[in-house]
Structure formats: structure tokens, C-alpha cells
Amino acid sequence: MTGLGRAPILLFHPGKQHSPQTALALQRLGRLKTYATSIFYDRDRFPYWLDRIPGHLGRRLHAEFSRFAHPEIDPALVKTWGMAEWLERIALRLGAIHLSYQLDRLGNRLFAKGLVEEISSDQEFALWGYNGSSVEAFRIAKTANRVCILDRTIGDYRYFNEVMAQQQELYPRYFERDERFVPEDRIEIDDQEYSMADHIVVGSDYCKNTIVKYSGIEGVENKISVLPYCVNNHDFISRADGQRSTPQGPIKFIFVGRITPRKGIHILLEAFSKLPPGAATLTLLGKMLIPTDAFAPYADRVEHIPSVAPAMVAEVMARHHVLVLPSFFEGSAITLLEALSCGLGIIQSPQAGNGANQDTGMVLKQNTVEELYDALLYAVDNRDLVGRWMSAAISDEDRYCFEGYQSRVSKFIDKIE
């Protein structure tokens, strides 16, 4: 069975990504049976009520828990279980990067097993799962003749291995071991998910193209629908009626995301360092995941903010003029949409996904240090153009607002009924 009919949908994700927005869209459309996840902020449940502790500890806990706050989602439709997500986040905060990746993979497997009883029930519903955590759930679902929708949030990892091998050869000092390649057993899981899914949704044409080119799964292209993302409507409120003025003083660039070679941090640091001192600033907002020695030569010219609460990201972004994301591998970076909603121009790679167009910024072609330097310098020398990018970005609401995403989800469901 590949047609959805009017069946409700069990949406499951052991982490977060854009799953809360999908859950909310399905809820508003009257199609959400359950949103199954590991962490969901509910102040009436342990451990979340601990953020009521007075003083610094309570404030710290609230800042951490609020990362998983989605007040518009009905808690009665949410089921949570599994500690691996918490353990993964703790490991990442402590700098145990390899352990965090191992916990992520373990948590994905355990989380799927937690769905067994519900999937095996005689209730009528479909499954909407995410890459890396859907194999076991889909396998059981197939015995119950359930429709399986795979939400693939990243490109095919065979492409990742190819492009990261090239970058490692050129810039080896920026690479930690977990950024070098994805093992074959993980890729085999991806192929199983592709095969068992009745439908696959991805965030961009780029992501779709990597799957079609590299997966080798027969008929996979016919399963894929492109479903562009939106911003988190809880943390990024529409500013479509706002205005951004032409920049005065240095152009303020910002990079948001994990600071890794995958996201092109190495070419950004090298390109930015070539700009004349005082012409521009660069802020890096995200977890530092490159060796300390590799970052050290740039530390005096770059501001690094390791982490802020999600509600504060928009405020930090809005203090800047241009988001720079020369990523080598994405599904479609939601950071690009967040930048548009905050009125930033964008300089990005084509692999980064849906973001800049001719009115709101620049899309690089080759994604090299030299090309990125030229783009940064062009922005520095053409601040009136940057001002136009910013005004066009904040007005481009249809591309980043939640209502647009809900409409796209509705059309996708209609298509597969």
C-alpha cells in the first residue's frame, strides 16, 4: 500500500531538527496521531519542572529546556522516551565529539525499538520517520501494511564521503576524525530506509539529486518529493513589515551552525582573513568542532559565541548584515531561512540549500576560498547592494514562514492520498 488515504500519521524523531514544525503542521491539518520524540518541554513533567528552582541553576535549566519548547503542539499528542538524546547532548557539551556521534547512532536504534508495540497495534495510521532512526519501525510497519514516509534531512552520505575526502586532502588540519567519512554500515541503513519507504520527502532539489545519483536504489527518484522547510515559528517571529537600513561601518558577517569542515568553516576563515582589517567583522555562532590549533590563527579577528538559547538566535542574527554559509553538505540548512526572517543578506554555497536568490544574496558556484573571498569583498565594497539584500530578505516571507510550510505539507498529503 502506497496511498495514505485519510489515515492519521504517527510522526517520530529521536531528536529535533524540523520535526516540531512538521508535527504542528499535521496537528493543524487534523492528521497528527502522535508526535513521538525523546525530549519535549512540559513544565508539569519531570525533569522540566526543575527550572522553577530559584536562582542561577533554575535559569540555566530553563535556557536548556527551552530548546525543546513548542507551546502550540498539544502535549496530549506527544509521547517521549529514551535517555540517549540527553546523553548525546551532554557528551557534545563536554567536548566528547566521537562519543556524541556513537550515542546518536545508539539512541536512534533504541528509539525505533520503543515504537514496536504501537506500530504493531491494529489501529489504522501511517508512519512519518526520519533518516537514521526508521529502519526498525519501517520493517515492522511493512508487516502491518502501513504507509511509510521517510523524511530525509541530509544528502546521500556517499556524496559526503566523496566531497569531504577532497577537502581533507586540501585542508587536512581542520578535520577531526568524525568529520572525515561516514562508515559503510551507516550507509547501508540509509539504503534500507530508501527501499522500505513508500514516499521520501527532502528539503531541496540538491538533496534529492544526491540521493538519485548516489543511492543506486531502483525507483528511488519516483518516491521523492521536495518539501522546503520553514523557520521555527516559536523562536523566529515574522518581521515581514520591518525594514533594514543600509549598513554603516564594517559589514557584519555571521556564520551559524556547527563549526566544522562540512559547513565550510575552513574556507570561510581563510577567505575572511584576506579582507582588509577593519573592513568587516565575522561572528561564529555554534559549537567549535575543529582542532584548536586550526582556529588559533584567526581567533583575534573572529568573535566566537559557543551557544545561546534558541529564542536568542534571532536577536544575535539581527545585529548582523550577511549570513555566510559555504557548506559542502546539507539537506537544506534552516539557518538560511532564519537569516531571511531576520533580514540578513546571504552568501552561500549551492549545497547549502534553499536560501539566497538574486534579490537576497549570492550563491557561489565552485565554493572555493578564492570565490568566497571575492564574494565577501564584493559585499564590503557594495554596501548599498547589501542593504537591498536585507530589505528583500525580510520581505520574502512566503519562503520562510510556517504557514507556507503547512500549505506544502497539506499539498503533499493530498498528493499521496
N, C-alpha and C positions, 0 to 999 in steps of 0.2 A: 504494500500500500504506500503510495507517494502523495496522495491528496490529503490535505489537512481536514477538509470538511469544516464542521463547526466545533471541533474538539477544542477544549481548553488546553493550555500549554503549561507544562512544568519547566520552568527556566532554572538552570543550575550553573553555578560558578563558584569554585572554592575560594576565589579572591574577590576582585572588584572589576577593574578595567571599566568598560561602559555598560556592564550588566545592570546596574541600578536604573540607568536610563531606559534600557530595554524592558526591564520589569515594570517600570512606571508606565511606559507606552502600552504594554499589554494590559496592565491593570485598567487604564483609562479606556481601552478598547473593549473591556469586558472579557478578555481572553486569558487572563492570568489565573492559573490554578494554584500554583505555588512558586515562590522565589526561594530556592534553596541555596544557601551560601554559608561561609564559615563565620563571618563577622558582620553583625548588623546592630547598630547602636539603638538600644532601647533602655531608657533610664530606669525602667521598672524591673530590669533583669540584671542579675549578677554577670559580669563584674562592673557593668556600666554605671550602676548607682554609686560606685566608689568615687566618681568625680564630684560628689557632693561633699567630700572631705574638705574642711576649711583649709585655706592657705595655699602654699605653692604646690603641694602634691596634688590637691584637687584640680588646680588649674592645669598642671601638666597632664593629668589623666584625661581631663576634658579635651584638651588640644589633640591628644592621641585618638580618643574615642570618636571625636567629631569627624575624623576622616571617613567614618563609616555611618554618618548621619544622613538619612534620606527621609525627611519628615512626611513627604507626600505618599510614600509607599505604605500600604496598610500592613501593620505588624502581624495581623491575623493571617496574612498570606505568606508570611516569611517563616522558614524553618532553618535553624542554624545548628551546625555540629562541626566537630573537628578542631583540634588544637594546633595542627601543623602550620596554619597560616600565621598564628601568633608567634610560634617558634621561629618561623622563617623571618618574620619582621624583626624579632629580637636579634637574630643572628646577623641580619643585614646592618642593623644599628650598631652592633658591636664590631663590625668590620670583618666578620667571618663570611666572606663572599661565597666561597666554594660550599660551605655548609648550608648557606641560604638557598643555593640552587638545588642541592640534594634534598633539602626539606620541601622545597616547592614540588619536586617530582614525586616524593613520597606522599605529600599531602594530596596531590591530585589523584593518586591511586586510591588512597584511603577514603577520600571524599566520595568518589564514584561508588565504592562499595557500600557506603551508607545509604545510597539510593535504592539498593536492591529490593527491599521489601515493598517500597511504594511502587516502583516500576512493575513489580510482579503482580500487583493487585488487578482486580477485574474492572476497575474504573476506566472510562474512556478519556484519554488525553494523549497529547503529543509531547515530545521532549525537545528542548532547545538547550543545547550544551555548548561548551567552549573547548577550543583546542587544548590538548594535553590532559584533559580530565573526562573525556567522553567515551573512551573505548569500552569499558566495562558496562556503563549504563546503556550504550547503544546495543551492545551484544545481547543484553537481557531484553531490551525493548524489542529487538527483532523477533524474539520468540513470542512476544505478545502482540505482534503485528502493529506496533506503534510507529507513527511517523517520527523521524529523527532529523532535526535541523542542527547543523554544525555551524557555529559562529567562529570563523577563523580570523583571529585578530592580528595575525602576523603573516608575512610572506612565507614561501616554502623555504625550509631550512637548508636545502641543498644549494639554493641561491646564496643564502647567508654564508655557508662554508666556502663557496667559491669567491665571493667578494671579500670576505674577511681574510682569506689566505693572501689575496693580492695586497690588501692594506697592511697586513702583518709583515710582508716582505719589504714594503716600502718604509714602514714606521714601526719597527719591532718594539721600541722602548715604551710604547704606550699600552701594550697589551698585557693584561693579567691572563691567567690560564683559562678561565671560564669564558673569555671573550673570543677565543680562537676558533672553536668549531663546536658544532652540535653532534653528539655521537649517533651512530647508525641506529641504535636501539630506540632512540627518541624519534628519529625519522620514520622508523617502521611503525611506531604508534600513530604518527600523522597519517601514514598511508592507510592504516586500518580505519581511522576515522573518516577519511575521504571515501573509502569504499562503502562503509556502512551507512553514511549519511544519505538521506533521501534528497536533502537540499543543503546547500552551503551558502552562507552569507559572508561577505567580506566588505571591508570599508572603502576600498578604492580599486580602480582598474589595475593599478600597478600590482597590488596584492593578488588579484585574480590572475594576472599574466604570469606571475612566478609559479603559481600552482599549476596552471595549464602547461607551462613549458617544462617544469622540472619533476612533476609528480609521477607521470607515467601511468596513472590510473585511468583505465579505459572509461570514456564517457564523462570524465570529471567536469569538463567545460560546460556541459549541459546542465549540471547541477548548481552552478554558481550564479548567485545574484549579488550585484553590488548595492550595498545599503550604507550610504555615507553616514557618518556619526554626527553627534551634536555635542555641545558642552554640557556639563553638569548644571542643570537649571537651578540647583540649590546654591551653588557657590559662584556661578557666573550669571549675574542678572543682566538682562538685555539693556544695552546702552545705545540703542539704535537712534535715539533722538539727540544724543550727545554730539559734541564737537571736539576735535583735537586740533590744536593750533600748530603752525609751522614751528619746528624745533628751533630753539635758540641755544647757542653754546654748543658744546660737543654733542655729537649724535650718540644716543644711549642705546647700545645693543644689549640684548639679553638672550641667553640660552636657557631653556627649561627642560629638565628631564635627567635621567641617569647620565652621569658624565663618563661616557665610555666611547671607545673607537667605533662601535656600531652606530652611534649617533653622530659620528664625525667630529668629535671634540678635538682630535689631533689636528685636523686641517683647519679648524676654527682658530685654535690657539696660534698656529704658525702663521695663518693669514692675518689675524688681528695684530700680531706683534710687528708686522711690517708697516702698519699705519703710522703716520707721524704722531709722536707723543702729544697728547692734549687734543687731538682731533676727534677722539671718540672714547667712550668707556665701554667696558664689557662686564656684565654680571652673569655669573653662572649660578642657577638655582637648581640644586639637586645633589644627590649622593655622589661623592667623588669615588670613582671606580677605576682610576688609572693609577699607576705607581707614583708615589710621592716624588721621586726623582724626575719623572717626566713632567710633572706640573710645576716644579720648583722654579724653572727659568721664567715663568710667566706670572708667578704669584704676586709680584709687586705692581703689575698693571691690570690685574683682574680681581674683581670682588667675587668671593665665593660665599653663597648662602646655602648651607647644607640642607636645611629643611624649614618649612613653615607650615602651619595648619592650612588645609585646603581653602578655607574661607579667606585666607590672606594672600593666596597666589595672585588673584586678580588685582589686589592693591599693589603688589610688587610689580606686576606686569605694567600697570597703568603709569608707573613712574618712568617708563622707557619709551623708545620710539620705534624700534625694529626688533622683532624676534628673528634670530638666526638659527636655522636647524638644517645643517648639511648632512643629514642622516644617510647611512648606506643601506638601512634595512628597517622597514616598518610594515605595518598593515595599513594604517593611515593615522598619523600622530594627532591625537586630540589636542595636543598643545597648540597646533596651528589654528584650530578653531577658537581656542581660548584667547589666543592673540588677537584674532579678528574681533572677538566680542569686547576686548579691552581697547580696541582702536589702535593696534600696532600694525605697521607695515611688516612684511615678511620677506626674508631671503631664505630660500630652502632648496634642497635637492629634489629631483623628481621622485626619488624613492620615499621621501617623507610623507607623501600622500596628498590629500585634498587641502589646499591652503591658499597660496598666493595665485592671483591671476594678473593680467596686465594692468589692472587698476590698483591692486593692493600690494604689489611687490614684484619680486623676481624669482624665477625658477631656474636654477643652474642647469647646465647641460652635461658637463663632464664630472662635476663635483671634485675638483682638484684645488689645492692650495692657491694656485695662481688665479683660477677663475673666481674663487671665493674672495680673494684679496681685491680683485678688480670690482666685484660687486659691492664690497664694503666701502671701498674708496669712492665708488660712484655715488653711494648714499651720502657719504661725508661731503662730497662736492656739490650735491644737488638737494639741499635741504627743503627747497620748495616742493620738489617731487616727493620727498619723504612725507611732507605734510599732506599732500594729496593722497598718498597711500593710506595714511592714517584715517583721513576722513572717509575714504571709500571703504576701508575695512570695517569701521564701526557701523556703517550703513548697510553692510551686506548681511543682514540679519537672517535671511532665509537659509544661508549656508551653515549657520552655527546654532540656531535656536532649537529648543526642544520640540516645539510644535511641528517644525519641519521634519524632524526625525520621526515623530509619532505618525505623521502622514505617510512617510516612506515605509514604516513598519506595517501600517494598515494596507497599503497597496501590495506589499509583498505577501501578506497573509491572503488577501483577496486572490492573488495570482496563483497560489498553490492550493486553494480550497478545492 
